Amino acid sequence: MNSIIADLNAAMSKKQLVNIYLNTGDIFYTGYIETYNDDEVIIATYESSGLADGYVAMKTAIIESVERQSEDLDSIKEKMLIAKDEGLMESKPSELHFDTNNNLFPQILIQAYLNQEVILIHDNEAERFYTGMVKKINNDSFKFLRVNKFDFMQNELVTMGFNQSMIIEFQGRELSVMSKVMDKVKENNIAKTAESINNIIDLLNDSFHHHNLVEVRCRYNDHFFYVGEVIMLNDSGAILKVVDMSGQFGGYVFIRMNGIQRVTVGNDYLELVQLMKDQNIADNNASQPVLNDSREFDSTEDNLNAILTQSMNKHQLIRLQLKSGSNFLGYPEKIGPESMKFSLLDETVNFFIYGQKIPLNDIVEVGFEYIYAYLDEQRLRRKGDM
């Protein structure tokens, strides 16, 4: 443990970006050491995109190692510089004024209570994270409203001890916007889910005409689902204007119709994202300034070919999802009538593997013009690799 404290002290004094690896699971955090004592540390965290994302506090007992140099950290620092140069919006948290001579966790919880902040806290007993709000502070415990973003009727007020958690995330991008809209949430939403193709088309068509958000689960993609507004729809597929978890514009995705597993409208999560989207619009944070969130697409055109051709001509990074379950980030080199050659980034996102042959019929999703791809693209351009 003394070596962990020594690493924290060195990283803080030298203002080094670090990766903090934990001794349980695959969780790690990237950021700068804000403050620490022998038992706790607070890190100003950054997303893999290089954008600031609030704070995380953790007990030093769960830290396995502190990484102060790596290719991953170099990559994030490069993207942090791009974000600064291009004036990207970041979730810069408020300055901390905690007393390191006293336990930090109670101070964080008291601040969250006073400011009515939404936080993410790990419950040691349940061995899972919960999103929610501190509702009352006692001498050695607190009342915590667990918020179920997907079913508000499952929200639950529980008592937690100050020593019942090892990790607290606070003032991050999603959490900050949620804090502003929680008092507007209703609990009487009636969800509707479509799984047959006819009903799926009906819900997508309704989103296209009325601009309401839909949740789309895809057949060949088990990594994540999409929330967004349908802005193009035809027999071959749909294009969604995606909204990310913080209610901000998240780029576009083309999805083949046969790649859609089910579509949901009217659920609690969509209401929450809509409230967050509206809040971002009111705060002038709807979209990163380098992204175009006003694109239009013609349903009479071959949009898949148009997206691939634009990526090829401009060397813009796009994400492909294939029927096999594989997904690639890169750009087309050459597009033929039945297949294309694709330049894909390796797992480290540091160099291209050229000439990957991909049948066009194997492509079921194409994500494009989103901030993560943009930042990687700009990083590679600056290095002369694109």
N, C-alpha and C positions, 0 to 999 in steps of 0.2 A: 504493500500500500504506500509506503514511503516513496517508492519510485513513481507512482501515479501522481502524488502530490508534487513531487519534484518536476514532473513533466508539465503539470498544470501551471505551476509557477513560472517555468521557463517560457511556455507558450504565451502566458499573459504578459510577462515582462518584455518579451520580444515582439508582441502583437502578431503572433503567427496564426494563420488559419490551420485548424486541426480537424481530424476525424476522430471522434470519440466512439470506440467500440465497446459494447456492453458484454457482460459475461453470460447473458441469456438471450437466446434467439438470434435473429439476423439484424437486429436494430442497431443503427449507428447514426450519429449526428455530426453535421459539419458546421463549424463556426469559429468564433473568437471567444476566448475565456473572458467573461465579463467580471466575475467575482467568484471567490471560493473561500471555504474554510476546510478544516480537516475532514468534515463529514459531508459537505454539499458543494456543488458547483453550479453556476449559472452560465449558460453559453448563449451568445447572440447568434442564432442559427441562420443558415442559408440553404435554399433549395439547390438541387443539382443544376438548375438553370443559372445559378450565380446570383439570384435575387434574394434579398433579405427576407426572413420569414419569422420574425419575433424571437422569443426566448424559449429555452428548455432548461429546467432545473432538474438535477439528479443527485442521488446519493453517491458519494465517491466509492462506496462499497461495491457497487454494481459495475464499475468501470473495469474492463479487461485490459485496455491499452489506449494510449494517446498517440495517434499518428501525426507527425509534424512535417513530414515530407513524403510526397508520392505523386505519380502522374495524375491521379484523380484530383488531388488538391491543386495541382498546377492548372488543370483544365478548368476547374471552377474559378480560380483566380483570374484566368483569362476572360471568362464570361462575366465575372464581376466588373472587370475593367470596361468591357463592351457596354454593359448595362449603365455604367456611370457615364461613359462617353456619349451614349445615345439618349440619356435622360429618361431611362425606363422607370416606371412606377414601381416602388418597392414598399414592403410592409415594414417600414422603419419603426421599431417600438419606441416607447417613451423611455427617457433616461431613468435608470434605477437609483433608488436612494435607500438601499437596505444596509442594515448593520451586520457586518460579517462576524461580529463577536457573539451574536445571537443566532439561533437556528433560522435558516433562510426560508424553509417551507412555510412555517406559520405566517411569516411576513408576506409571502406571495399570496397566500390564501386570504389574508386580511385585506390586501390591496385589491384582489379580485372581488371580494365582497363589497368593499366601499365603492368601487368603480362599476360594479355589475358586469364584470367581464366574463365571457364564456372561456373556459379553460378545458384542456384535455389532461386527464389525470389517470395514472395507472393504479389500479386497485390490486394490492399484493394478494389479498384473499381470493379474489375472483380470477386473478392472473389475466387481466385484460384491461384495455383502456376504456374510459368513459368520457364523453363530452358532456359538459353541463355547467351549472352556476352554483356558487357558494351562497347559501341562503341564511346561514346563521353561524356565528363563531362562538364556541364554548372554550373552556379552559384548556382542554386537551383533545378536543374533537370539533367537528363542524358538520352542519347539515348541508348535504350536496344534492342538488336536483339533477339526476341523470336524464339527459335529453336523448331520446331515440329519434334521430333525424328521419327515420323511415316510417315511424309509427308513433305519433305524438301521444296516443292513448297509452303507450307503454312508458311514458315518463314516470320517474319514480324518485321520491325524496328519501334519502338514506343518510345514516349517520356514519361518518368515517373518522378514525383517529388520525392525529397529525403524523403518526408513524406508520400509517397504513399504506403509504405510497412511496415509491422510489423515484418516480418521474412525474413532472408537471410541465406541460407545454402551455405557453400563454402569449398573448398579443401577436400571434401569427396572422397571416393574411386571411385565411378562412375564419379563424376565431374572432378576429376584430370586426369583420363585417357581420358575422352572426350576432355579436354582442349588440349591434345597433338595431336588429330586426326581431329579436326574440319576443318582444312584447306585442308584436303584430301577428304572431303565429296563431292560426285557428286549428281546432282539433276535430272538425267535422268534415274533412275532405273525403270524398268518395272516389276511390281509384277504379279505373277500368283498364283491363289488360287484354290485349289481342294476341293470339298465337296462330290462328289460321290466316292464310295469305289474304283473303278477302277483307277480314276485319283489320289486319295490319295496314292494308292500303287505305281503309276508311279513316283510321286514326292519323296516319301520315298526311292524308289529304286534308283533314280537318286542321292540322297544325299548319299546313301550307297556306290555307285560306284565312285562318284566324290568328296566326302568329303565336299560338300557345306552345309551351314547352312540352316535349315528349321525352320519355326515357326509353332508349333502344338497347336491347341486349342482343348480341350477335352470336351466330351459330359457331363460328370458327375462332372466336376470340374470348378466352376466359381470363384475360388480364384486367379488363375494365369494361364498364358500360358507358354509353354516351347520354348526355342530356343536352338538348338543344332544340332549335326551331328548324322545321323543314323549309328550305328555300328553293329546292328543285325536286321534282318528282316526275318520273316516267316509268315505263315498263321495265327498264333495265335496272333502276335503282333510285336512291334518294341522296341528296346532299343536305347535311345538317350544318347549321351555324351553331357551333358547340359553345356551351356555357360551362366553365370549369367549376370546381368545388367552392370557389370564393365568389361566384356570381359574375366573374369577369369573362370577356370574350376569350374563347379557347381555340380559335381556329376553325377549320372546316374538315368535314369527313365525307367522302363518297362511300356509300355502302350499296353493294349489289342487293337486289330484292331477295334473291335466294340465300343471302348471307344473314338475313334478319331472322332472329329466333322469336322474339316477342317485343311488343311495344306497349308501354303503359302511359296513361295520362291521369291527371287529377289526384295523384298520391301526395302524401305529406312532404316527401323530399322535394318534389317539383315545386310545391308551394314555397318551401323554404328557399330554394334556389332562385325562384322568381322574385321573392322579397329582397334577396341579396343582390340580384341583378338590378332591380329598381334602385336600391340604395347606392350601388356603384355609379349608376347613371346620375343620380342626384349629387354625388360627390365628385363627378367628372373623372371617375376611375373605370369607365366601362371597358376600355381597351388600351393595350399598350400602344404608344404613339407610332411605333414602327410597323404595326399591323393594319391591314385594311379590313375593317369589320362591316363594310358596306357593299361587298361584292354581290353581283347578280348572275344567275346562270339560266340559260335557255333550255327548257325541257325538250325542245325539238332537236338538240344537238347531241353528239356523242361526247358527253362530258368526261367520261373516263379517259378517252383519247386526248381530249383538250388539256386535262390536268397533267397527264404524263408528258405531253409535248411541251407544255410550259416549263415543267421541271427539267426536261432535257435541254431546252434552249437556254434557259437562264441558270442552269446548275443549281436549282433550288432543292433543298432536301425535303423529301416526302417520306412518309411511313407506309409501307405496304403490309397488309395482312393477307396471308395465303390460306387456301383451303386446308393445307397440311397442318396449320396451326403456327407455322413459322411467321415471324415478322421481321422486316428489314427497314433500316433507315439509309437513304441514299438518293440517287437520281438515275434516270435512264440514260444509257449511252446511245442506243439505237433502238427504234421501235419498228417492228415488222408487223405483217398482217395477223400473225398468230402468236408471236412471242417477242420478247425484247431482251436486250442485254442491259444489265443493271449494275451500276457501281454502288456497292454497299459498304457501309462502315463496319469495321470489326467491333467486337464487344467492348473494347476500350474507347471507342469513338475517336480514335486517333489517326487511323489510316484506312484507305479504301481498298476493297477487294474488287478488282475489275472483272467484267465479262461474265457475271452470273446470268445464266439463261433462265428466264421466267416466262412460262406460258401465260398469255393474257387472261385466259379463262380461269387460271388459278387465283387471280387477284379478286378478293372479296371486299377489301376496304382500302381506301387511300386517305390518310390524314395529311393535311397540308396547311401551310401558312399559320402555324401555331408557334408560340414563343420559344418553346424548347428547341424545335428544329431551326428556327431563325438564329438563335444564339450559337448553336453548334456550327451552323453554316458560316456565320460571321467569324467565329473563332478559327475555323479552317481556312477561310479566305485570308485572314491576317497572317497566318503562318505560311501562306503560299501553297496550301494543299488542295485548293479548289480553283 
